[in-house]
Amino acid sequence: MIKLADAFEKKAADRTLVVGVMGLGYVGLPLAQAYCRQGFHVIGFDVSEDKVEKLNAGKSYIKHISDNSVAVMRETGRFEATTDLDRLNEPDAILICVPTPLDKHRDPDLSYVVSSTEEIGKRLREGQIVILESTTYPGTSDEVMQPILEKLSGLKAGENFAIAYSPEREDPGNPKFETSTIPKVVGADTAAESRMAVAIYSAIVPQVVPVSDVRTAEAVKLTENIFRAVNIALVNELKTIYGAMDIDVWEVIRAADTKPFGFMAFYPGPGLGGHCIPIDPFYLSWKAREFGMTTRFIELSGEINANMPGMVVDAVAAELSNRLEKSIKGAKVLLVGLAYKKNVDDMRESPSLTLVEMLEARGAKVDFYDPYIPVVPYDRDHPEYAGRKSVDWTPDVLKGYDAALVATDHDNVDYHVLLESVPFVVDTRNACHMHASEYGEKIVKA
Ligand SMILES: NC(=O)c1ccc[n+]([C@@H]2O[C@H](COP(=O)([O-])OP(=O)(O)OC[C@H]3O[C@@H](n4cnc5c(N)ncnc54)[C@H](O)[C@@H]3O)[C@@H](O)[C@H]2O)c1
């Protein structure tokens, strides 16, 4: 293996190493771009014909990744996308970036990881390294993937081929960071495998942080996301307590954040969203059960965060009654923002459809507006909303609503015209704070 690692390092240094990225989504595509920019030949594998066709035509299908940047990749002649999995024996390094959701019992769904591993295992050749980047529980690489790869290939991990884990730290839509500026943690079980993993990532990021083994690296990713989930739950709880005391939690956080040490700002919201924070902590809860342990912080924060949409809907109902003497039944409510966070077009796990569902269950007539999501895509938990269209953002349209509920604080939404047009706005993101001096009476922070 030492010799394989020597050869691998040399190929990485002189850019003759071929990189395969499996899963060209929010994580895989920027990763493929980072390697292409650094002069590597990159083969992107995906099961979606549609995505592969678009990428090969030099077009992006993700809002914050421009068509131009994909066209540039194609022009270098060093990037191609394919659905032909027989080509998996071509890359020297295969980076797996496929989804890791929860199943309907809220247990880890490793089906995408398992099927990609099986496809790789059938074609695995000596000297390749297989690196999982998808978020998962400790033990996935060595207990789930390694036996599949070894059985299907007849090769031995750590002897003829390498396995490593490197968590993805993408923050879509955040202009301050991109794949190539975020340090990469890598974990492998032998020194030679670790050297190979360090070599491949050192080519695209300023800092690689090796840890002792794959399980430690898997735990690093979960720790980062559990930290977020727990802290978001904490500020959500503080929001309700301070709200009852007539204290503005946003002002509290802003002031606390001036402390230069020992405090990190997290912000409340209408519930958790996105592909990571609402899901990843439960990967650890599931694995902890195998050890007869419970994850009390994770369960408690899950419970607090899951209660938020109900509290927000209660606030809408209470304001309709207090301000307009109207019942929520029959009231016209505009939900502003479907995406799970600002300035992205991604509504995976977003609490917005849950808010629509809860408002409608109480008889409200709900429309939505999201500048990035003109039409609701298919959502496994809310298939009935697929195809519903965003309303036009004009004063005449806005004047037709009894209330607005801001669920996502996109920067390119004109909150001034919203406040001018509707009787009141329930603002879960402090999106209207710029207009508080003029319209403070109309803003309900919830
Ligand atoms: N999106 C984020 O911000 C983010 C951040 C950190 C970590 N992650 C983690 O990264 C992983 C990928 O997330 P994502 O947001 O990029 O998902 P995504 O859904 O955007 O992309 C996954 C891609 O994999 C493809 N795919 C599915 N099965 C495949 C298979 N068997 N072979 C080849 N391709 C296949 C899909 O067609 C899709 O294009 C997840 O584990 C996620 O938790 C995501």
The ligand as a Gaussian input file, in Angstrom:
#p B3LYP/6-31G(d) Opt

LIG

0 1
 N      -26.437000      20.518000       0.574000
 C      -25.641000      20.856000       1.554000
 O      -25.518000      22.016000       1.905000
 C      -24.795000      19.822000       2.295000
 C      -23.800000      20.291000       3.186000
 C      -23.018000      19.364000       3.863000
 C      -23.234000      18.012000       3.668000
 N      -24.196000      17.575000       2.808000
 C      -24.336000      16.134000       2.634000
 O      -23.842000      15.790000       1.344000
 C      -24.599000      14.703000       0.795000
 C      -25.164000      15.090000      -0.552000
 O      -26.050000      16.190000      -0.402000
 P      -26.518000      17.114000      -1.599000
 O      -27.183000      18.286000      -0.968000
 O      -25.398000      17.352000      -2.547000
 O      -27.604000      16.169000      -2.293000
 P      -28.276000      16.366000      -3.728000
 O      -29.575000      15.662000      -3.675000
 O      -28.213000      17.805000      -4.143000
 O      -27.306000      15.581000      -4.709000
 C      -27.160000      14.208000      -4.711000
 C      -26.946000      13.757000      -6.141000
 O      -26.684000      12.358000      -6.115000
 C      -27.313000      11.757000      -7.215000
 N      -27.423000      10.338000      -6.953000
 C      -28.320000       9.690000      -6.180000
 N      -28.054000       8.372000      -6.154000
 C      -26.957000       8.179000      -6.909000
 C      -26.194000       7.033000      -7.266000
 N      -26.509000       5.817000      -6.820000
 N      -25.141000       7.217000      -8.089000
 C      -24.806000       8.458000      -8.555000
 N      -25.500000       9.572000      -8.243000
 C      -26.549000       9.434000      -7.436000
 C      -28.613000      12.526000      -7.348000
 O      -29.185000      12.409000      -8.632000
 C      -28.164000      13.964000      -7.030000
 O      -27.763000      14.653000      -8.206000
 C      -25.657000      14.369000       1.856000
 O      -25.179000      13.350000       2.686000
 C      -25.772000      15.652000       2.650000
 O      -26.209000      15.404000       3.966000
 C      -24.985000      18.459000       2.115000

